[in-house]
């Protein structure tokens, strides 16, 4: 609700083009519509009070407010300041635009609005079921707007009976506020049940500062956020991607793969699947990423007029956006610079854990650059120096990541002589090997000759065992993973320093160096300053002459 333009009733021509349907159908819908109006008004603080037991919702904001002339028709049907003409429907720049929300609230509740607009005067207005004024009076109020919906759905008692239980409705409200907060991180959100505070979401410069407030087991340093502008995208718009680094956080369900477009969270199955797909072979089996994708696209490329909740949309050039998502995910998962504050915090936590009596074990560490191999531990872990300290790299899974990406880039088979003879294969196993582009023929009773094999297996003594393993697998990608795993350097294999250095450099050049194709973390880093504190090198050991260790 802005004071830039006067609220007016839309023409019948425009109304006929707007998607019909119920706008307010739950407590969360009330919160969504009123919060979106507050955001359109430029609010930076939004306070929500819920009294679910008496069906009351109040939303207070510090936005631009509404002048008296607009208050007089704010709750009438199809009255809005957001659009005017049919052409405006194809260029939606605001969160609200249909002019239905306040009218629906008037129909479903006892609606009261208090607001102070640019004219400096504050007004209180009570509306009837048609959005006409019942009461109007001048009141003292801080700049902004307070909308109260009392006795919701009282005129539709059957609606109350089919709504979810109170705990479920509160959960829906919480999810609605969370989604809005991710899209609008500059806003402070305060939510209360009655007069008791429920939760507060503090503002920040980006969604990266909001997400850890929503997921307790995720910290800021577990996240990576990148932005691609119009030059990088090759089109008008901007792509902001916030991801949980796969070696630190992931989930059992895809419930935190979220997509927003132009300030509103949307249902976008194709974009969600694209995000999940681009995290494949970086997460453990049956785990899903934590990520929030926010696209800012030209208004003409989005059709919001699909349903009243504005959660289902039409986005032009979806395939092209999927390609851009792949670029963004790859960029987000590259190695991070070691010299950052978040890394220092992580290493401090590592040593705090190390000094605690519980079992030592930390996996949430940043990945360094400029590694120099110095030793091998138990013929399994490569010890490497970097400018900020040391790290341990598990040689088998690091090499597995290297080989997997090489195989993935060029899956090739080569002929072998003599052919490898396999026996007792089922028809399904034979078909599976053929799907992997292997040349396999019947050689005799229950015998099969394999005449081509994947390049990495061609010179291995265990090639026959590897082929049997591949015959039991799934798609080509699974075969690539199995081949990389089998051909990678085994743990327990001693390596010369030159071989260790080569492996480290190859690993650092991979697209997804944080985890192996099965999702296991590859590297554990230790910062030198934390090592110094752990070994008490700052202690004074000779007070009389000021010596330090």
Buried (B, 14 or more C-beta within 10 A) or exposed (E): BBBEEEBBBBEEEBBEEBBEEBBBBBBBBBBBBBBBBBBBBBBBBBBBBBBBEEBBBBBBBBBBBBBBEBBBBBBBBBBBBBBEEEEBBBEBEBBBBBBBBBBBBBBBBBBBBBBBBEEEBBBBBBBBBEBEBEEBEEBEBEBBBBBBBBEBBEEEEEBEEEBEEEEEBBEBBBBBBBBBBBBBBEBBBBBBBEEEEBBEBEBBEBBBBBBBBBBEEBBBBBBBBBBBEEEBBEBEBBBBBBBBBBBBBBBEEBEBBBBBBBBBBBEBEEBBEBBBEBBEBBBEEEBBBBBBBBBBBEBEBBBBBBBBBBBEBEBEEEEEBBEBBEBBBEBBBBBBEBEEEBBBEBBBBBBEEBEEEEEEEBEBBBBBBEBBBEEBEEEBBBBBBBEBBBBBBBBBBBBBBBBBBBBBEEBEBEEBEEBBEBEEBEEEBBEBBEBBEBBBEEBEEEEBBBBBBBBBBBEEEEBBEBBBBBBEBEEBBBBBBBBBBBBBBEEEBEBEEEBBBBBBEBBBEBBBBBBBBBBBBBBBBBBBEBBEBBEEEEEEEEEEEEEEE
